């Protein structure tokens, strides 16, 4: 069985990584480094998914030791930093959400944690980029009084979705805060993480059974909650909660939150121990975005087991079963190894794309987690940028951009 042989896992992961990179054109002449083809109608993918893909590729390097793609990863992450080194490049303003920026920030954080080779000294370093994202999102301009606080989905007020507050935008912020707290030892990050968790629970986006719902509109004071559930919401909070458990030296409250959220995630999104996107998979109504969520969850849960080890006994066997099912779908395409989306079928379902390939790469490469080093450091003195650093891109500039065309990218009613 694949799961019992590390060399076989590495070989399979290498094929999956190679095939995933065939969707990337940013290293070709005349193309833009860092992004997958898009955004629509120019291609299928929004800006954020490129940042997510580089997270999968850094994990691939970290878990297998294969540095084949390291130059492309570094070029991609540096190309998209924007003029203020906070992952807000002006050319994506018309569809820039806090979640989009947050995904690039989490990938930079991952590069720091996993000791991915830092850029040359005259370039921004991974930790500084993660801090740059966090600092812009911690700025008071991003936290208004509607719904008693919380980040909005979109950043510019002219964008469709600016009137929506959601779990993923606040989840990315929570996740970054928790990880920066553990990495730097700075309590200010942990305070923000605590505050964000409390807000998400208080507003009703996370209920007492640890179901996490999509979001709500500010016009209703966030009472019209869209109860759609997406696996990446659970994953992003679960990894953050595990970091808070570790940062607080195993506090009872963060252990309970982590344990209960893990149980809810496995119950909801892993029926019969196989990942399943409950809001769209049954009738295949998933958007391109949604087709990529499973891989993040596999990677984030497996990483969480390294810093909250009590999770491993329950989580890892289920992730192994899910990965075994996932690889069985990789029999499509001209090369007869393109991966499908619906893993529970045990066969290729005809659905292909960067997200589907990234999902299986994440699931399979994560099987190597038991031998991997945990995210570093255990605790280390690191110079910390000011938590209250002002937003460097003014709201006037952001407000003058044209409205977003992606109002329904995650099938949300606005």
N, C-alpha and C positions, 0 to 999 in steps of 0.2 A: 504494500500500500504506500502511496506517495508520501503520506504524512509521517512515515517512520524512517525516511531516508533523506537526510539533509542534502546530499549531493544531487539527488533526483529533484528535490524542491528547487535548488539553485538552478539546475538546468532548465526546468520548466519555467521558472521565473524569468530567466534570461530570454527565452522565446517570447513570453508574454510582454516583457519590457520592449523588446525589439519591435514587436507588432504594434504596441501602443505608440511608439515613436514614429511609426509610419504615418500617423495622423497629423503629426507636427510638421509644419512647413516653414517655421520661423527661422530655421538655419539655412534656408535656401536664398539665393540671390533675389533681391527685390521684395522679400517678405519681412514681416515684423517679428523680431525675436520675442519670445515669451508667450505668445498667444496661440491658441488653436484657431483654425479657420473660422472667421466670423468678424463681428456679430451678424446676426440675420439682418438683411437677406444675403449678405456677402458670404455667409457660411453658417454652420449649425450652432456655433459655440459662442457664448458670452465670455467677456474678459476674465471673469472670476475663475472659470474652469481651467484656464491655463495655469493659474496660481495653484489650484488644487492638484493638477497633474504633477507639478514639480514637487509637491509634497510626497506624492506616491513614488516619484523617481528617487528622491532623497532617501526614503525608507528602503527602496530597493537597493541602493548603494550601501546603506547602513547594515542591512540584514544579510546581504550576499557578499559584500566586499568588491563588487564589480564596479569599477570607476569609468566604464566606457562612456557614459553620458555626462560625466561631471562638468566638462567644459560647456556643454549646451545648457545644463542646469544653471551654472553660474552666470552665463551670458543672459539667460532669460530673466533671472531674478534681478539683475542689475539694470537691464534695459527698461523695465517697467516701474522703476522706483518713483518717477516723477521728479519735478524740479526741487521739491522740498524733502525728498527722501522719506516719504511716508505712504507710498503706493497710492497716490492720487494723480496719475498722469492726466493732463488736461484733455487729451483726445478721447477719454472714456467717461467724461463728466456726464454726458447725456444718459448714461445708464449706470451711474455709480451709486451703489448701495453700501451701507455700513458692513453688510455681510460680504460683499465683493472685496472691499478693502481688507476686511478681517481675514479672509482666506489667504490673501497674499501675506498678511502679517503673521498668520499662524505658520505658514511655510517658512518664513524667515526665522521664526522662533524655533521651529523644528531643526533648521540648519544649525542654529547655535547649540541646541540641546544635544544633537547627535554628532557634534564636532565635524560637520561638513567643512571642507577646507574654506577658510575665509578668503574674501577677495583681496586683491592688492591693497596695500595700506592707503593709497590715494583714493580708494573707493569706499562707500559705506559698508560697514560690517554688519553681519547678520543680526546681532543683538540690537544694534542701534536702529536697524530698520524695523524690527518688531516693536521697539520702544516708540519709534516715530508714529507707527500706526496707533498704538495704544494711547499715546498722548493726544493725538487729534480726536480720538473718540472719547477721551475723558474730559475734553474741553467743555465748559458750561454751555457753549453754543450748540452742542449736540444733545443736550439734556434739557428739554423744556418742561413746562409744568403740566402739559396735557397727560392724562392717565397717571398723574402723580409721578412722572419721570419716565425713564427708559429711553433707549435710542429708537429713532424712527428707522424704517426700512431704508429709504433713500436719503441721500445726503443733500443734494440741491433741492430747494423747495419748488422748483419748476418741474421736477420729475414726477411722472405718474408713480404713485406709491409713497410719496412723501407724507401722505396722511395716514400711513399704516405703520403700526409698531408691531414688531414680530419677534418670535423666539430665536430665529437664527442670527439676526443682527446682534441681539443682546447676548446670545450664546457665544458668538465669536469673541465679544468683548470680555465676557466672563472667563472664557477659556484662556485668553491671552493674559488677563490679570492674574489668574491662578498660577499660570506657568511662569510668568515673570516674577511673582512672589517667591516661588520655589527657587528659581534660578538665581535671583539677586539677593534674596533674604530681606527685601524691602517690604515692610508692612503696608505701605500705602497701596501697593498693588493688591494685596490680600483684602484690604478694606473695600476697595472697589469691587472685587469679586464677591465678597459677602453682600454688599449693597445690591449688586445686580441680581444675584440669586434671590434675595428677599423680594426684590421688585417683581421678578418673573412669577414667583409664587403668589405674591400679593395681588397682582393684577389678574390672576387666574389662568395664565398661559401654561403653568404646570400645576396639576391638581394633586390631591392628597394620595392618589395611587401612582403618582409619577408619570402619568400621561402628559405629554407635552404637545400643546396645540399650536397651530401656525401663527396666529396673531389677530389683531383687531384694529379698527379705525379710531382715530382720535376724535372724530365727530361724535362718536357714541361714548366717549370717555373709556374706550376699549372694553365695552360691554358686549359688542357684537362679535364674540370670539368665533373665528373660523376654526372648527374642531378637526380639521384635517391633520393627520399625524405623519411626519416624515422621519425616516430613520436617522438622518444626519443631525436632526435636532437632539435626539437622545444621545447620539455619539459625542457631539461637541460638549454637551453638559457633563456627560459621564467622564470624559477625559479631564475636564476642568475640576470636577469634584474629586477625582483621584489625586490630582495635584494638591488640592486643598487639604485632603486627608494627610498627604505626605508632609506638606508644609507645616501643618499643625501638630506634627509628631504623633499622628494616629489618633486624633481627637474622636470621641464617641459620636459627636454630631455629624462629622464629615464621614465617618465610617458608615453610619446608618444611611446617610443620603446617598453615598456611593453604592452601597449594597442594595438599597431599595430601588435605585434607578437602574442598576444592572439587571435586577430581577424583572423589572417592568420592561426593559428593552428586549431582553431575551424572550419574554413571554409574548410581546407584541410583534416583534419583527423577525423572530426565528421560529416559526411554527415547524414542528418536526425537525428542529435543529438546522434549518436551512433559511438563509436570509430571504426576506420577502418584503417588498415595498407595498404596504397595505393600502395606501391611498390611491394607487394607480395600476398596480401590476395585474390584478385579476382580469381587468378588461383592457389592459395595455393602453391606458390613457396617459402614460407618463410622458412628460416633456423631456427634452434633451437634458436639462438640468437634473431631473429626477432619476434619469437613467444612470447617474454616476454616484448615487448616495451610498450604495451598499459597500463599496470599497473603502470609503472613509470610515464607516462604522467598524469594519473588520480591523483596520489599522489602528484606530483610536482605542478600541477595547483591548487589543493585544498590547499596545504600548502602556495602557493603564495598569495592566497586570504587573508591570515591572516596578511601578511606584506604589501600588496598592496590592501587594502580593496575595492578600486574602481572596482576591477576585479570581485568581488563576484556576483553582480547582473546578469552579463552576463554568467559567467562561471558555477556557481553552478547548475542552472537548467539543463544545458546540461549534466553535470556530473551525475546528478540524473537520467536523462533519459537513459544515457549510462549504468549506473550501473544496472538499472532495466532490461535492455535488456541482460546484461551480466549474471545475475543470472539465467535467463531462460535457459541458455545453460548447467547448472550444473545438468544434469540428466543422465550422462553416467557412465560407469564402473560397477564393481560388486556391489558397494554400491549405485548405481543409483544417485550419486551426484558429480561425476567427471565433471569438467568444460571443455567446448570446447573453440575454438578460435574465430570463426566467430560469433560475437554477433548480427549482423544485421539479421541473419536467424531466431532468436527467438527460436532456438532449438539446441540441442546437435549435433555437426557436426562430431564427431568421433575423433577429434584431442585432445589428452591429453598430459600432461607433467607438469613439474614444472613451466614453463613459463605461460602456460595457467591458471594454478591454481593461480599463483601469480598475474596475471592480474586481475582476478575477486576479489581476496582478496583486492588488492589495490583500485579497483573501489568501492567496497561495504564499506570497512572500512572508506574510505574517506568521506562517507556520514555523518560521525560524526564530521566533521571538524568545523562546526559552534560553537560547544560547547567546542572545544579543546583550550588549551593555545597556543598562537603563539610561534614560535621558540624564544628562549631566547638568549641573553638578548636584551633589547631595546638599551642599551649602557652600557658597563661595562669595567672597567679597568682590563685587563688580561695580564700577562707576555707573550710577543710575541717572538718566536724564530726568529733568524736573518733571514731576507728575503733572504739574499745572501748566506745562508749556502751552502757549497759545496756539490755536489753529493757524497755520501759516498760509493757507489758501483762503482768502477772504470770501465771505458769503455773497458779497456783491458780484464777484467774478463767477461764482458757482450759479448764481441765480439767473445769469444772462444766457445760459446755455439752452438749447432747444429741448422740448419735452422728450422724455424717454419713449421709445417705441416698444418697450418690453413689459408693458403693464401686466401682461398675463403670462410672464415667463414661468411662473410657478403656479399657474392656474388659480390666482387669487382674484376675488371680485373686488373691484375698486369703486 
